């Protein structure tokens, strides 16, 4: 079973985020363990959020538009007549 292209894009985006964060994780010296841990936590949480929000957006884009109502009422508004009536009242 193949994945739709939208899901593949979301998965690739989250993997790219994780790899980007891991680049900084490798750059930080081993003596700074808390910085490395925060980077690792941020990579995991950020990758997960990108995946969740991306799949939610894909679902919103897939939804069909709401059905049109059978009964439609046509309302027309014309501002010209009201303005002419006001002008006539002010002239009196």
ABEGO torsion letter per residue (X at the ends): XBBBAAAAAAAAAAAAAAAAAAAAAAABBAABAAAAAAAAAAAAAAAAAAAAAAAAAAAAAABBBBBBBABBBBBBBBAAAAAAAAAAAAAX
